Amino acid sequence: MITYTDLKDNPKEFLAATGLTPEEFLRLLPAFAEAYLASQPQTTTLEGKPRQRRTGAGAKGILNTIEDKLLFILVYQKTYPLQTMHGLCFGLSQSQANYWIHRLLPILRRALEQMGMVPARDAGTLAARLSPDVPADLLLDSTERRRQRPQDESKQSKHYSGKKKTHTDKNLLLVNAQTQRVEYLGPSEPGSVHDKKLETISK
């Protein structure tokens, strides 16, 4: 079972599992913890029922610490495994893994937004973010990520990437070479779409 305590002293494995170094993880942790606490109702449960005990009381789950919660969702984002497999890695059932994925993804996004780390999704936002007085060395590239094979035959061929020999989704990226920050993330497109066409779609 993967835990933050076991992984934090292995920087190479930590980076491979999360996409972050232990130091980057700790910089993200306070914002994630704040967003998580803000998502917890103080007087009611998550289901909207009156709270019988204070927040945090009661039985402790597998993802007991805020570090393990952040680790759980970062590993999911980095590796995108089947929920059953992801649950096995953290000692959870598939249904528990599904619950925590949907619970923690919005919290992670809010934390990244608070830190100003969410890339622009349209040209207007990108233009407002980039300072005309400070020229940026921007690199344009596309990225592909594996996805589950669609059940529908037409979608299978649409998402099949001959380059990767599997079913994928693609996005166009604009990266600041100086800061290594992703400044722009284009809309997700099927893996069969050519990289050149991605640029046209994003425009």
C-alpha positions in Angstrom: 0.0 0.0 0.0 1.4 3.4 -1.0 1.6 6.1 1.8 3.3 9.5 1.9 5.4 8.4 4.9 6.9 5.5 2.9 7.4 7.5 -0.3 8.6 10.9 0.8 12.2 9.7 1.4 12.6 8.3 -2.1 12.7 11.3 -4.4 13.1 9.3 -7.6 10.1 7.1 -6.9 8.1 10.1 -5.6 8.7 12.0 -8.8 7.8 9.0 -10.9 4.5 8.4 -9.0 3.3 12.0 -8.7 5.1 14.1 -11.3 6.3 16.4 -8.4 9.5 16.4 -6.3 9.0 16.1 -2.5 9.8 19.8 -2.3 7.1 20.8 -4.9 4.6 18.5 -3.1 5.2 20.4 0.2 4.7 23.8 -1.6 1.3 22.6 -2.9 0.3 21.0 0.4 -0.8 24.1 2.3 -3.1 25.3 -0.5 -4.6 21.8 -0.9 -5.2 21.6 2.9 -6.9 25.0 2.9 -9.1 24.0 -0.1 -9.9 20.7 1.6 -11.0 22.4 4.9 -13.1 24.9 3.0 -14.9 22.0 1.3 -15.9 20.5 4.6 -19.3 21.7 5.9 -19.0 22.8 9.6 -22.6 22.1 10.6 -23.6 19.3 8.2 -22.2 16.2 6.7 -21.2 16.0 3.0 -24.7 14.4 2.5 -26.4 17.4 4.0 -27.4 15.8 7.3 -26.9 17.5 10.7 -23.4 16.8 12.0 -23.4 14.7 15.2 -19.7 15.1 15.9 -17.1 17.7 15.1 -15.3 17.7 11.8 -12.6 15.0 11.8 -14.1 13.0 14.6 -15.2 9.4 14.3 -13.5 6.4 12.6 -10.3 7.1 10.6 -10.2 6.0 7.0 -7.3 4.7 4.9 -6.5 8.2 3.6 -6.2 9.5 7.1 -3.8 12.4 6.6 -4.0 15.4 4.2 -0.6 14.3 2.8 -2.1 10.9 1.8 -5.1 12.5 0.2 -2.9 14.8 -1.9 -0.7 11.8 -2.8 -3.7 9.7 -3.8 -5.1 12.3 -6.2 -1.7 13.2 -7.7 -0.8 9.6 -8.4 -4.2 9.2 -10.1 -3.6 12.3 -12.2 0.0 11.2 -13.2 -0.7 7.6 -14.0 -4.5 7.5 -14.8 -5.0 3.9 -13.8 -8.2 1.9 -13.6 -10.0 2.7 -10.4 -9.8 -0.9 -9.2 -6.0 -0.8 -9.6 -5.7 2.6 -8.0 -7.7 1.4 -5.1 -5.5 -1.6 -4.7 -2.4 0.6 -4.5 -3.9 2.6 -1.6 -5.8 -0.2 0.2 -9.2 0.9 -1.0 -12.1 -0.8 -2.8 -13.1 0.4 -6.3 -16.1 2.2 -4.9 -14.0 4.0 -2.3 -11.4 4.9 -4.9 -14.2 6.3 -7.1 -15.5 8.4 -4.2 -12.2 9.9 -3.3 -11.3 10.6 -6.9 -14.5 12.7 -7.4 -14.1 14.2 -4.0 -10.5 15.3 -4.3 -10.2 16.4 -8.0 -12.2 19.7 -7.5 -10.2 20.4 -4.3 -6.9 19.9 -6.2 -8.1 22.3 -8.9 -9.1 24.9 -6.4 -5.7 24.7 -4.7 -3.9 25.1 -8.1 -6.1 28.0 -9.0 -5.3 29.7 -5.7 -1.6 29.3 -6.5 -2.0 30.6 -10.0 -0.9 27.3 -11.5 -3.9 26.5 -13.7 -3.1 27.1 -17.4 -5.3 29.4 -19.5 -7.9 27.6 -21.6 -8.7 30.4 -24.1 -6.7 33.1 -26.0 -8.2 36.0 -24.0 -7.1 34.6 -20.6 -3.6 33.8 -22.1 -3.2 37.3 -23.4 -4.1 38.8 -20.0 -1.7 36.5 -18.2 1.4 37.2 -20.4 3.0 40.6 -19.8 3.8 42.5 -23.0 6.8 44.1 -21.2 8.4 40.7 -20.3 8.9 38.6 -23.5 8.4 34.9 -22.8 10.2 32.1 -24.6 7.1 30.0 -25.4 7.3 26.4 -26.8 4.3 24.9 -28.7 3.8 21.2 -28.5 1.1 18.5 -28.3 0.7 15.8 -25.7 -1.1 12.5 -25.8 -2.5 10.5 -22.8 -3.8 7.0 -22.9 -7.5 6.5 -22.3 -9.8 3.4 -21.9 -10.8 1.8 -25.2 -14.2 3.2 -26.2 -17.0 0.6 -26.5 -18.5 2.3 -29.5 -16.7 1.2 -32.8 -16.8 4.7 -34.4 -15.3 6.2 -31.3 -12.6 3.5 -31.2 -11.3 4.5 -34.6 -11.6 8.2 -33.8 -9.5 7.9 -30.6 -7.0 5.4 -32.0 -3.5 7.0 -32.3 -1.3 5.4 -34.9 1.6 7.2 -33.4 1.1 5.7 -29.9 -0.6 2.4 -31.1 -3.3 2.8 -28.5 -6.4 4.9 -27.8 -5.6 8.4 -26.6 -6.8 12.0 -26.1 -4.6 14.9 -27.2 -4.1 18.5 -26.1 -2.1 21.4 -27.4 0.3 22.9 -24.9 2.1 26.3 -24.7 5.0 26.1 -22.3 7.2 28.9 -20.9 10.7 27.5 -21.5 12.1 29.8 -18.8 9.8 28.9 -16.0 8.7 25.5 -17.4 5.1 26.5 -16.6 2.3 25.4 -18.8 0.7 28.7 -19.9 -2.0 27.3 -22.1 -3.9 24.0 -22.4 -6.0 23.5 -25.5 -9.3 21.5 -25.6 -9.0 17.7 -25.5 -9.3 16.1 -28.9 -9.3 12.4 -30.1 -5.9 10.8 -30.7 -6.4 10.5 -34.4 -6.4 14.3 -34.9 -3.1 15.5 -36.4 -0.9 17.9 -34.4 -1.2 20.6 -37.1 -5.0 20.4 -36.9 -4.8 20.9 -33.1 -3.3 24.3 -33.7 -6.3 25.3 -36.0 -8.8 24.0 -33.4 -7.2 26.1 -30.6 -7.3 29.2 -32.7 
